[in-house]
Amino acid sequence: MTRLLGIDPGSRRTGWGIIDASGSRMQHVAHGVLAPPAALPLAERLETIFAGLEGVIERWQPEQAAIEQVFSARGVRSALVLGQARGVALLALQRAGLEIGEYAPAAIKLAVAGHGRAGKEQLATMAGRLLGTRLQGASDDATDALAIAICHAHGQQRERLVRRARSGGN
């Protein structure tokens, strides 16, 4: 069983989700959102996110992590701020010594919902089904983070199958 942490980065709301994965079996462990007060200056919000992720890592002890790649933002300023939030998340993961996977939004949607244009509600529904839990009431940020962890688990399973096939099935 491998414990995975998924992160949906944002400067106002960073979602996180923890799953346990063994082969094709996955189980929900925990999820949440780090939401620093919007009135804080950016540097303080980033520090809050960093400290919050360190706390999540310390409490849940993941072995691997996955994070969403930057896609498009509403403007240059939004893209820069999102990149900074993603940077502090990557730093927290790196400092913890975690193996990190990075995935495009379309790849996450494809892995979880079966197509790259799935909406938030469909993604949350499929994540809940794959994890055998109901995620009603969970924020989009947390369910997105769980979907990112699921995508990583699928990638790990695919890599194991390829290695096994290349070694002659042993």
ROVEXKOL-149008 format. One record per residue (C-alpha): chain; x, y, z. Coordinates in Angstrom, 1 decimal. Example, Ala and Ser with C-alpha at 12.3 -4.5 7.8 and 13.67 -1.06 7.14 Angstrom:
BEGIN
{cadena=A	east=12.3	north=-4.5	up=7.8}
{cadena=A	east=13.7	north=-1.1	up=7.1}
% end
This chain:
BEGIN
{cadena=A	east=0.0	north=0.0	up=0.0}
{cadena=A	east=1.4	north=3.4	up=-1.0}
{cadena=A	east=0.1	north=6.6	up=0.6}
{cadena=A	east=-0.3	north=9.5	up=-1.9}
{cadena=A	east=-0.8	north=13.2	up=-1.4}
{cadena=A	east=-2.6	north=15.2	up=-4.2}
{cadena=A	east=-2.4	north=19.0	up=-4.2}
{cadena=A	east=-4.5	north=21.5	up=-6.1}
{cadena=A	east=-2.5	north=24.7	up=-5.7}
{cadena=A	east=-3.9	north=28.1	up=-5.3}
{cadena=A	east=-3.0	north=31.3	up=-3.4}
{cadena=A	east=-6.4	north=31.7	up=-1.8}
{cadena=A	east=-7.4	north=28.0	up=-1.6}
{cadena=A	east=-5.0	north=25.0	up=-1.8}
{cadena=A	east=-6.8	north=21.7	up=-1.8}
{cadena=A	east=-5.1	north=18.5	up=-0.6}
{cadena=A	east=-6.2	north=14.9	up=-0.6}
{cadena=A	east=-4.6	north=11.7	up=0.8}
{cadena=A	east=-5.3	north=8.3	up=-0.6}
{cadena=A	east=-3.9	north=4.8	up=-0.1}
{cadena=A	east=-3.3	north=2.8	up=-3.3}
{cadena=A	east=-2.3	north=-0.8	up=-3.9}
{cadena=A	east=-2.4	north=-1.9	up=-7.5}
{cadena=A	east=-5.8	north=-0.8	up=-8.9}
{cadena=A	east=-7.3	north=-0.5	up=-5.4}
{cadena=A	east=-7.6	north=2.9	up=-3.9}
{cadena=A	east=-9.0	north=4.2	up=-0.6}
{cadena=A	east=-9.8	north=7.6	up=0.7}
{cadena=A	east=-7.9	north=8.7	up=3.8}
{cadena=A	east=-8.4	north=12.4	up=4.2}
{cadena=A	east=-8.9	north=15.7	up=2.4}
{cadena=A	east=-9.1	north=19.4	up=3.1}
{cadena=A	east=-8.3	north=22.9	up=2.1}
{cadena=A	east=-5.7	north=25.4	up=3.2}
{cadena=A	east=-7.4	north=28.8	up=3.0}
{cadena=A	east=-5.4	north=31.7	up=4.4}
{cadena=A	east=-7.3	north=34.9	up=5.1}
{cadena=A	east=-7.7	north=36.8	up=1.8}
{cadena=A	east=-6.8	north=40.0	up=3.5}
{cadena=A	east=-3.3	north=38.8	up=4.2}
{cadena=A	east=-0.5	north=40.0	up=1.9}
{cadena=A	east=0.6	north=37.4	up=-0.7}
{cadena=A	east=3.8	north=36.5	up=1.1}
{cadena=A	east=1.9	north=35.7	up=4.3}
{cadena=A	east=-0.7	north=33.6	up=2.4}
{cadena=A	east=2.2	north=31.7	up=0.8}
{cadena=A	east=3.8	north=31.1	up=4.1}
{cadena=A	east=0.5	north=29.9	up=5.6}
{cadena=A	east=0.1	north=27.4	up=2.6}
{cadena=A	east=3.7	north=26.2	up=3.1}
{cadena=A	east=3.3	north=25.6	up=6.8}
{cadena=A	east=-0.1	north=24.0	up=6.3}
{cadena=A	east=1.3	north=21.5	up=3.7}
{cadena=A	east=4.1	north=20.7	up=6.1}
{cadena=A	east=1.5	north=19.9	up=8.7}
{cadena=A	east=-0.5	north=17.7	up=6.3}
{cadena=A	east=2.7	north=15.8	up=5.4}
{cadena=A	east=3.8	north=15.4	up=9.0}
{cadena=A	east=0.3	north=14.1	up=10.1}
{cadena=A	east=-0.5	north=11.8	up=7.2}
{cadena=A	east=3.1	north=10.7	up=6.2}
{cadena=A	east=2.6	north=10.3	up=2.4}
{cadena=A	east=5.2	north=8.4	up=0.4}
{cadena=A	east=4.6	north=10.2	up=-2.9}
{cadena=A	east=2.9	north=13.3	up=-4.0}
{cadena=A	east=1.3	north=14.7	up=-7.1}
{cadena=A	east=0.4	north=18.3	up=-8.1}
{cadena=A	east=-1.5	north=19.9	up=-10.9}
{cadena=A	east=0.6	north=21.7	up=-13.5}
{cadena=A	east=-0.1	north=25.4	up=-14.2}
{cadena=A	east=-2.6	north=25.6	up=-17.0}
{cadena=A	east=-4.0	north=28.9	up=-18.1}
{cadena=A	east=-5.1	north=31.7	up=-15.8}
{cadena=A	east=-7.3	north=34.8	up=-16.3}
{cadena=A	east=-4.3	north=37.0	up=-16.8}
{cadena=A	east=-0.6	north=37.4	up=-16.3}
{cadena=A	east=-0.9	north=38.5	up=-12.7}
{cadena=A	east=-3.2	north=35.5	up=-11.9}
{cadena=A	east=-0.7	north=33.1	up=-13.6}
{cadena=A	east=2.2	north=34.5	up=-11.6}
{cadena=A	east=0.4	north=34.3	up=-8.3}
{cadena=A	east=-0.7	north=30.7	up=-9.1}
{cadena=A	east=2.9	north=29.9	up=-10.0}
{cadena=A	east=4.1	north=31.2	up=-6.7}
{cadena=A	east=1.5	north=29.1	up=-4.7}
{cadena=A	east=2.5	north=26.1	up=-6.8}
{cadena=A	east=6.2	north=26.9	up=-6.0}
{cadena=A	east=5.7	north=26.9	up=-2.2}
{cadena=A	east=3.8	north=23.6	up=-2.5}
{cadena=A	east=6.6	north=22.0	up=-4.5}
{cadena=A	east=9.1	north=23.3	up=-2.0}
{cadena=A	east=7.1	north=21.7	up=0.9}
{cadena=A	east=7.0	north=18.4	up=-1.0}
{cadena=A	east=10.7	north=18.5	up=-1.9}
{cadena=A	east=11.8	north=19.3	up=1.6}
{cadena=A	east=9.8	north=16.3	up=2.8}
{cadena=A	east=11.8	north=14.1	up=0.3}
{cadena=A	east=8.7	north=13.0	up=-1.6}
{cadena=A	east=8.7	north=11.7	up=-5.1}
{cadena=A	east=6.6	north=14.3	up=-7.1}
{cadena=A	east=4.4	north=13.7	up=-10.1}
{cadena=A	east=3.1	north=16.7	up=-12.1}
{cadena=A	east=0.0	north=16.4	up=-14.2}
{cadena=A	east=-1.9	north=18.6	up=-16.7}
{cadena=A	east=-5.6	north=19.2	up=-15.9}
{cadena=A	east=-6.7	north=17.3	up=-19.0}
{cadena=A	east=-4.6	north=14.3	up=-18.0}
{cadena=A	east=-6.2	north=14.3	up=-14.5}
{cadena=A	east=-9.7	north=14.5	up=-15.9}
{cadena=A	east=-8.9	north=11.7	up=-18.4}
{cadena=A	east=-7.5	north=9.4	up=-15.7}
{cadena=A	east=-10.5	north=10.0	up=-13.3}
{cadena=A	east=-13.5	north=10.7	up=-15.5}
{cadena=A	east=-12.5	north=9.1	up=-18.8}
{cadena=A	east=-12.3	north=12.3	up=-20.8}
{cadena=A	east=-10.2	north=15.4	up=-20.6}
{cadena=A	east=-13.2	north=17.9	up=-20.5}
{cadena=A	east=-15.0	north=16.6	up=-17.4}
{cadena=A	east=-16.6	north=19.3	up=-15.2}
{cadena=A	east=-15.9	north=19.7	up=-11.5}
{cadena=A	east=-19.1	north=17.9	up=-10.5}
{cadena=A	east=-18.4	north=14.9	up=-12.7}
{cadena=A	east=-14.8	north=14.8	up=-11.5}
{cadena=A	east=-15.9	north=14.8	up=-7.9}
{cadena=A	east=-18.5	north=12.1	up=-8.5}
{cadena=A	east=-16.0	north=9.8	up=-10.2}
{cadena=A	east=-13.3	north=10.4	up=-7.6}
{cadena=A	east=-15.8	north=9.4	up=-4.9}
{cadena=A	east=-16.7	north=6.2	up=-6.8}
{cadena=A	east=-13.1	north=5.3	up=-7.4}
{cadena=A	east=-12.3	north=5.8	up=-3.7}
{cadena=A	east=-15.4	north=4.1	up=-2.4}
{cadena=A	east=-16.6	north=7.2	up=-0.5}
{cadena=A	east=-19.1	north=10.0	up=-0.7}
{cadena=A	east=-17.6	north=13.4	up=-1.2}
{cadena=A	east=-20.8	north=15.5	up=-0.9}
{cadena=A	east=-20.0	north=18.7	up=0.8}
{cadena=A	east=-16.3	north=18.5	up=0.0}
{cadena=A	east=-14.9	north=21.6	up=-1.7}
{cadena=A	east=-13.9	north=21.6	up=-5.4}
{cadena=A	east=-10.3	north=22.2	up=-4.3}
{cadena=A	east=-10.2	north=19.1	up=-2.1}
{cadena=A	east=-12.0	north=16.8	up=-4.6}
{cadena=A	east=-9.6	north=18.1	up=-7.3}
{cadena=A	east=-6.7	north=17.2	up=-5.1}
{cadena=A	east=-8.1	north=13.7	up=-4.6}
{cadena=A	east=-8.4	north=13.4	up=-8.4}
{cadena=A	east=-4.8	north=14.4	up=-8.8}
{cadena=A	east=-3.8	north=11.7	up=-6.3}
{cadena=A	east=-5.9	north=9.2	up=-8.2}
{cadena=A	east=-4.3	north=10.2	up=-11.5}
{cadena=A	east=-0.9	north=9.6	up=-9.9}
{cadena=A	east=-2.0	north=6.2	up=-8.6}
{cadena=A	east=-3.1	north=5.3	up=-12.1}
{cadena=A	east=0.3	north=6.4	up=-13.5}
{cadena=A	east=2.1	north=4.3	up=-10.9}
{cadena=A	east=0.0	north=1.2	up=-11.8}
{cadena=A	east=0.7	north=1.8	up=-15.5}
{cadena=A	east=4.4	north=2.0	up=-14.8}
{cadena=A	east=4.4	north=-1.3	up=-12.9}
{cadena=A	east=2.5	north=-3.0	up=-15.7}
{cadena=A	east=5.0	north=-1.8	up=-18.3}
{cadena=A	east=8.0	north=-2.9	up=-16.2}
{cadena=A	east=6.4	north=-6.3	up=-15.7}
{cadena=A	east=5.7	north=-6.6	up=-19.4}
{cadena=A	east=9.3	north=-5.6	up=-20.3}
{cadena=A	east=10.7	north=-8.1	up=-17.9}
{cadena=A	east=8.8	north=-10.9	up=-19.5}
{cadena=A	east=5.9	north=-10.9	up=-17.1}
{cadena=A	east=7.9	north=-11.8	up=-14.0}
% end
